[in-house]
């Protein structure tokens, strides 16, 4: 597996593969990999001749009070996991490689990025769009793989690719969950043992809404109340938002239809967790309280 630290050496290898007519799949990550990340790489390996992953904790998408400094990192472990998955190259730049001292250009968006997580994390999607534009321009992939757990991010990136005429297929991959239903996330490592048990309430609330929808309930306000009531049953859960939105525009809707998004952000202790389901997707495993 090639480990590239600079844009120049990454591009040199990419252009060699392109000259050979090989297709390239790309998995952008911030590292501290878990099974969710590795599932993206598996999908890329199955659909492309070469797979490239990035390891870069992007400072631009963290606000001044957020967890950039303590964001978990383990470069050697991540490289071992990626090599075991058959990743062909890792692009792992330092921040100054991506953002020189005089950097002053950004990729921004309205509408799709403004609600949900964009409301409480106003700088995040500007940072996501900017760094992904730069990474795409380094790797030149045929396909890019992203998880559905970050559903708003996936919608933002798909809209960016469409609006900017980027020649790229964005592939959304299913959320990977722990045995107790919690969506895999690097931030799960912040949870104490007690908080980890409390975090199960997120998937329980989503499953209750899924069951109601499957039984014929499509009223967004009623589905939201079902989730709110379940979350209130857990004293450690502090709701940031519960929203039901159009799956493409991320705008609020009154009636849930297949392809629309039911999303939440909840704090357990000091850790902010997000989770969601897309109407029509497979059911989240049912769990006891």
C-alpha positions in Angstrom: 0.0 0.0 0.0 1.3 3.4 -1.0 1.3 6.1 1.7 1.5 9.5 0.1 1.9 12.7 2.1 2.0 15.3 -0.6 -0.4 16.4 -3.4 2.4 16.0 -5.9 3.2 12.4 -5.2 -0.4 11.5 -5.0 -1.2 13.0 -8.4 1.9 11.3 -9.9 0.5 7.9 -9.0 -3.1 8.8 -9.9 -2.0 9.9 -13.4 -0.1 6.7 -13.9 -3.2 4.6 -13.1 -5.3 6.9 -15.3 -2.9 6.4 -18.2 -3.4 2.6 -17.7 -7.1 3.1 -18.1 -7.8 2.1 -14.5 -10.9 3.2 -12.5 -10.4 4.8 -9.1 -12.7 4.7 -6.1 -12.1 7.2 -3.3 -13.0 7.0 0.4 -12.4 10.3 2.3 -12.0 9.8 6.0 -10.8 11.7 9.1 -9.2 8.6 10.4 -9.7 6.6 13.6 -11.3 4.0 11.4 -14.2 1.7 12.4 -16.2 -0.9 10.5 -18.3 1.9 8.9 -15.2 3.3 7.1 -14.0 -0.1 6.2 -17.4 -0.9 4.6 -16.8 2.0 2.2 -13.5 0.6 1.2 -15.0 -2.8 0.6 -17.6 -1.2 -1.7 -14.9 0.7 -3.6 -12.7 -2.4 -4.0 -15.7 -4.3 -5.5 -16.4 -1.6 -8.1 -13.1 -0.1 -9.1 -9.6 -1.1 -10.2 -7.9 1.0 -7.6 -9.0 2.3 -4.2 -7.6 5.5 -2.6 -8.5 6.6 0.9 -7.6 9.9 2.6 -6.7 10.4 6.3 -7.1 14.0 7.1 -8.7 15.6 10.2 -10.0 18.7 8.4 -9.6 21.8 10.7 -11.8 23.9 8.5 -15.0 22.0 9.5 -14.5 22.4 13.3 -15.9 25.5 15.1 -13.8 27.3 17.7 -15.4 25.4 20.6 -15.5 22.0 19.0 -13.3 18.9 19.4 -10.4 19.3 16.8 -7.6 19.0 19.4 -9.1 15.9 21.0 -10.5 14.2 17.9 -9.1 10.6 18.1 -6.1 9.8 15.9 -4.1 6.6 15.4 -2.3 6.7 12.1 -0.4 3.4 12.3 -3.6 1.5 13.3 -5.6 3.1 10.5 -2.9 2.2 7.9 -2.9 -1.5 9.1 -6.7 -1.7 8.8 -6.6 -0.1 5.3 -3.8 -2.4 4.1 -5.8 -5.4 5.3 -8.8 -4.2 3.2 -6.6 -4.0 0.1 -6.6 -0.2 -0.2 -4.0 0.7 -2.8 -3.0 4.2 -1.7 -3.6 6.5 1.4 -3.3 10.2 1.0 -2.4 11.6 4.4 -1.4 15.2 4.1 -0.5 17.6 6.9 -2.8 20.6 7.4 -0.3 23.0 5.8 -0.2 20.8 2.6 -3.9 21.3 2.2 -4.1 24.9 3.5 -1.0 27.0 2.8 -0.5 30.1 4.9 -2.1 32.4 2.3 -5.1 30.1 1.6 -8.3 32.2 1.0 -10.6 30.2 -1.3 -13.7 28.4 -0.1 -16.6 26.3 -1.4 -19.9 27.3 0.2 -23.5 26.4 -0.1 -27.0 27.5 0.9 -30.4 25.7 1.4 -29.2 22.1 1.7 -26.5 23.0 4.3 -28.5 25.4 6.5 -30.8 23.1 8.5 -30.2 20.1 10.7 -26.5 20.0 11.7 -25.8 23.2 9.7 -27.9 25.2 12.2 -25.8 24.4 15.2 -22.5 23.8 13.4 -22.5 26.8 10.9 -18.9 26.4 9.6 -19.0 22.6 9.1 -20.4 22.3 5.6 -18.2 25.1 4.2 -15.3 23.1 5.5 -16.6 19.8 4.2 -17.3 21.2 0.7 -13.9 23.0 0.5 -11.8 20.0 1.6 -13.7 17.5 -0.6 -13.3 19.8 -3.6 -9.6 19.9 -3.0 -9.4 16.1 -2.4 -11.4 15.3 -5.6 -9.0 17.6 -7.5 -6.1 15.6 -6.2 -7.4 12.1 -6.6 -9.7 12.5 -9.6 -11.8 9.5 -8.7 -14.5 7.9 -10.8 -16.6 7.2 -7.7 -16.5 8.5 -4.1 -17.9 6.5 -1.2 -19.7 8.1 1.8 -21.8 6.7 4.6 -25.5 7.3 5.0 -25.1 7.9 8.7 -24.0 11.4 7.8 -27.1 11.9 5.6 -27.0 15.6 5.4 -23.3 15.6 4.5 -24.1 13.1 1.7 -26.9 15.3 0.4 -24.7 18.4 0.5 -21.9 16.6 -1.4 -24.3 15.3 -4.0 -25.7 18.7 -4.5 -22.2 20.3 -4.7 -21.1 17.7 -7.3 -24.3 18.3 -9.4 -24.2 22.1 -9.1 -20.5 22.4 -10.0 -20.6 19.8 -12.8 -18.0 17.5 -11.2 -17.5 14.3 -13.2 -18.0 12.0 -10.2 -20.4 9.4 -9.0 -21.2 9.8 -5.2 -22.1 6.4 -3.7 -24.0 6.3 -0.4 -23.3 3.2 1.7 -25.5 1.8 4.5 -25.0 2.8 8.1 -23.0 0.2 10.1 -24.2 -0.3 13.6 -23.0 -1.8 16.9 -24.8 -4.9 18.1 -27.0 -2.8 20.4 -28.0 -0.5 17.5 -25.7 2.5 18.0 -24.4 3.8 14.7 -20.6 3.4 14.4 -18.8 6.7 14.9 -15.3 7.7 15.9 -16.9 9.9 18.5 -18.4 6.9 20.3 -15.0 6.6 22.0 -15.8 9.7 24.0 -18.7 8.0 25.8 -18.3 6.7 29.3 -19.7 3.2 30.1 -22.9 4.7 31.5 -23.2 7.1 28.6 -22.7 4.2 26.2 -25.7 2.4 27.6 -27.7 5.6 27.5 -26.9 6.1 23.8 -29.0 3.1 22.9 -32.0 5.4 23.1 -31.2 6.9 19.7 -31.7 3.7 17.7 -34.7 2.8 19.8 -36.4 6.2 19.0 -35.6 5.7 15.3 -37.0 2.1 15.3 -40.2 3.3 16.9 -40.7 5.9 14.1 -39.8 3.3 11.5 -42.4 0.9 12.9 -45.1 3.6 12.9 -44.3 4.5 9.4 -44.4 0.9 8.3 -47.8 0.7 10.0 -49.1 3.6 7.8 -48.3 6.7 9.9 -46.8 9.4 7.6 -47.5 12.5 9.6 -44.2 14.1 10.3 -45.3 15.9 13.5 -46.7 12.6 14.9 -43.5 10.7 14.0 -41.4 13.4 15.6 -43.5 13.1 18.9 -43.0 9.4 19.0 -39.2 9.9 18.9 -39.3 12.8 21.4 -41.2 10.7 23.9 -38.7 7.9 23.7 -35.7 10.2 24.0 -37.3 11.9 27.1 -37.3 8.5 28.7 -33.5 8.7 28.9 -32.4 11.3 31.5 -28.9 11.6 29.9 -30.3 12.5 26.4 -30.4 16.2 25.5 -32.0 16.7 22.1 -30.3 19.1 19.6 -32.9 18.4 16.9 -35.3 15.9 15.5 -36.3 16.7 12.0 -38.1 15.1 9.1 -37.0 16.5 5.7 -37.1 16.0 2.0 -34.3 13.5 1.1 -32.8 15.8 -1.6 -33.4 19.4 -0.5 -33.2 18.8 3.3 -36.2 21.0 3.7 -38.9 20.2 6.3 -41.9 18.2 5.1 -45.4 17.5 6.6 -45.8 14.0 5.2 -43.0 11.3 5.1 -42.5 9.5 1.8 -40.1 6.9 0.6 -36.6 8.4 0.2 -37.2 11.2 2.8 -35.0 11.5 5.8 -35.8 11.2 9.5 -32.8 12.6 11.4 -31.7 13.6 14.9 -28.8 14.9 16.8 -28.6 14.2 20.6 -26.1 14.9 23.2 -25.2 12.1 25.7 -23.1 13.8 28.3 -20.8 16.1 26.3 -20.8 13.9 23.2 -23.0 14.9 20.3 -24.3 11.9 18.3 -26.2 11.9 15.1 -28.4 9.1 13.6 -31.1 8.8 11.0 -33.1 6.5 8.7 -34.3 7.0 5.2 -37.9 6.0 4.7 -38.0 2.7 2.9 -34.6 1.5 4.2 -34.3 -1.8 6.1 -35.4 -1.6 9.8 -33.0 -0.8 12.5 -32.7 -3.9 14.9 -35.4 -3.7 17.6 -33.9 -3.4 21.1 -35.2 -3.8 24.6 -35.0 -0.8 27.0 
